[in-house]
Amino acid sequence: MRSIAWNYAKTLKSVLPGVRQMSSSAPLTTVEVNDKTGIATLTLNRPPVNGLNLDLLTSIKKSIDEIENNRSKGLILTSSSKTIFSAGLDLMEMYKPDPERLKSFWTALQDAWIALYGCNVPSVALVNGHSPAGGCLLATSCEYRVMLPNFTIGLNETKLGIVAPDWFMTTFLNVLPRRTAENALTQGKLFTTEEALQAGLIDEVAATKEEALAKCEKFIASFAKVNPIARGITKQKFRKAGLDQMVMTREQDLQEFLFVINQPMVQKGLGMYLEGLKAKKA
């Protein structure tokens, strides 16, 4: 049973100073490398809420590959929005879906997670907006998290009547103590920024995006005297069990998702929710 997140608010694109653009062919994500630090910033840019659809997930995977191939010293994942990091999976990919696109969508989500969770370079999430469900998955797939105040983050699937996939849970457990993770998942809890800091779901809080960027860069710079190959292999060893499990069971995971999402009651629930969103906009 799979992650479905709801939308929050409109977004505005922010521009970070002192960077050169490394790729201009991926409008849904941009990759920029700071000439002084060698750190790449991967920015999600799919207004209004960075809903994770097939195209955005494919672009995320491509951008991570680009960063690794370019031998950047680190990766900072953030959003062009001022209020949303990512609202999670795009409901329109799952409501009355085209069967082949639905398969491609879930496969792209698996690929993006494998790329981010297993990324060789140091990775930091600059969480500058709300980050439920799939947005939380992206943030917790990174090694470090810096969050701005007055936002929320968490895996809230149970409140929507859904069970998070095993690999969502694995990622959560890589960050939180087991009992804290279990309680949060079963309650569908969305942590405030302060709650997330106290629980260990995030590592630092910053008042502004500029301050958060500096904290992200400081974390990546802490590896300056560490052999990057040894660091990368050590990270892979820590995360090997989760990555191997995904590789071995990804077809089963896909088939389970397809079965659940095509259930009449699930489709009915998605339809009702989408109609509710339309009513709010009217």
N, C-alpha and C positions, 0 to 999 in steps of 0.2 A: 504494500500500500504506500502511496507516494505523497511527496511534499507538494502542497498547494498553498501559495501565499496570496494575500490580498494587496491591493494598491493603496498608496498613501496620498501623494501630492505631486504638484508639478515641479519641474526642475529648471535650474539655470546653469549654464555651463561656466565653470571657472577656469582661469588660465594661470598656470604656475610659471613664475618668472625664472629666468636663468637656465632654460632648457632648450635643447634642439630636438625637433621632431624626427623620429627614426623611421616612421612609416606613415604614409598618407593614403594608403589603399584600404584601410579598415575604419570606416566612419563610425561603427558602433563601439569601437575601442580605439584609443590612441596610445601609442608607446613613445615616451619621451625620455631621453637620457641626459642627466646633468653632466655637463662637460667636466666639471671640477671633481665630482665624486664618483662618476661612472655608474651611478644608481639609476635604474629605469623605473619610471612611473607608468603603470598601466591604469588608464582611466576608463571606467564604464560610462558610455555616453548614449544611452537609449532612452530618451524622454518618453513619458514623464517620470517613470519610476524604475528604470533599468530592469524591467521584467525580463526574466531569463527565457528567451525563446530560442529556437533553433539557430537563428542567425547570430545572435549575441553570444551564445555558448560556443559556436564555431569560431567566432572572432576572438574570444577569450583564449581558447586553445592555441590558435594561430599566434597570438601575441606573446603568450608564454614561451612558445617554441622560438619565436624571434629573439626574445630576451636571452634565453639560454644559448642560442647559437651566436649571439652577438657578444657573449662572454661579459655581460654586465655584472657589476659587483653585488647587485642586489635588486630586489623587485618590491615596489610599493604599489599595492592595489587600492584604488580609491574610486570615487564617483565624481562626475561633473556636476551633480546636483548639490544643492545647499541643504536639502532635507532628507534625501533618500540615498542610502548606500546601494541596496537592491531590495526590492519588495518580494523577491523570490521568483518562483516559476510562473511563466506567463500562462494564465488560465485558458487563453484562446488556443493554445497548442493542444489542449486536452478536451475541449468541448466540441462535440460533434466532429472529431478529428478525421483527417485523411489518414488511412492506415499506414501508408508508407512514410509519410512525414512524421507521424507519431513515433514510429520506430527510430527514425533518424534523430528526432528531438531527444529521446531518452538516451540514445547512444552518444549524442553530443554532450549531454550532461555528464555521463560517465567519463568521457574523454577529457572534458574540462577539469573534472575533479582529479583524475589521475595526474594530469599535467601540473595542477596547482599544488596538490598534496605532496606530490613526489618531486617538485621542482628542486633542482640542484643548488640554485643560488639562494641566499637568505631572503625570506619573504615576509613582508609586513603588510597588514591590513590597516589602512587609514580609514576608520569607520566614521565618515562625516555625515551620517544620516541614519534613519531607521533601517534595521537589518533583520527582518524576520525570516524564518524558514530557510529557503535557498540562499538568501543574503547572508544569514548566519553561517551556513555551510561554507560559503566562500571565505568569510572572515576567519573561521576556525581552521580552515585548511592551511592558512598561513602560520608562520612560526611565532608571530608576535602581533599584538593588536593595540592600536592607539585610537581612542574614541573621543568624540566631542560630546559635550554635555547635552542633556535634555532629549536624548534619543533612546530607542529601545532595540534590544537584540535578543534572539533566542529561537529555539525550535518549537513552534506553537502548533504543530500538526494535530495533536489530540483534540484541541479546541475546535478543530474543523472536522473531527470525526475520522481522522486519517492517522496511520502509523508511519513514522519515519522509517526509511530503509535502514538496513543494518549498517551501511557505510556512512550514513548521516550520524548514526549513534557512535560508530568508531571514531569519527572525527571529533565529536563532542567529548568523548571519553579521553581523547588525547590532550584535552585542555582542562577539563574539570575532574575533581574527585568523583569516583563512581556513584556514591550516594547522592551527591549534589546533582550530578547529571541525571540519575534515575528520577529523582523528585521533579526536576525541571521538565524532563521529557513527558512524564506521566501527567503533569499538571498543565502542560502546554504553556509554560511560563515565558513571558517576555521580560527580560531584565532591563531596568533603567540603567543608564550609564554608571551611576554610583553603585547600584546593586551588582552590576557586571564586574566592576573593579573589586568589590569586596569578595565576590565568589571566585575570582580568578579567571573569569571568562574573557576579560580584557586585561592588559598589562599596565596601561597608563591612560590618563585623561589629559586632554589638552583643551585650552580655552578657544583656540582658533585653528583653522586648517593649516595656517603657516607654522604655528607652534607644533602642531601634530606632525607636520612634515619634518621638522627639525628633530623631533623625538624618533621618528622612523629612521631617519638617516643616522642618528646616533647609535641605534641598535645595530644597524647593518655595519657601521664603522667599527663596532666592537669585535668584528671578525678580521680586522685588517692584518693582524699578525698571525692569523691561523691559516694553515695550508688549505686552500680551497678544495682540493681533491679529497683530502682527509675529512674535511668538514662535510662535504657532500655525501661521501660514503657513510659516514657516521649517521647523518640524518636518514639516509635510505635504510640503514639497519633498524633504526628506531621505528620507521614507518612501514617496514617490509611486510609485516603480517597483514595489515589493512590493505595494502596495495595488491599483494598476492591473492587475497581473498576476492577482491574485485575482479582481477583477471580470470580467476578460476570460475567465478559464478556470474559473470556479467550477462551471459545469455539467459540464465535462469532469472536473474534480476529483471532483465528486459521483459521476459514472458510474464512474470508476476505483475509488473507494472501494466502491461497491455491488458491482462485479464481484469485487473481491478478497475482501471480507468474506463473500460468499456461496459462495466456493469450498469444496468438501467438506473439504479438508485444513485450511483455516483454521477452519471450524466444529468439526472434530474436535479441533483444538488448543485452542480456547477451552473446549470441553467438558471436556477432560482437565485443564486448568488450574483450572477452577471446581470440579471434583470434588476436586482436590488441596486447594483452600482449605477445602472442607467437611470433608475428612479431618483437617486441622489443627485445626479448631474442635471436632471430636468428642472 
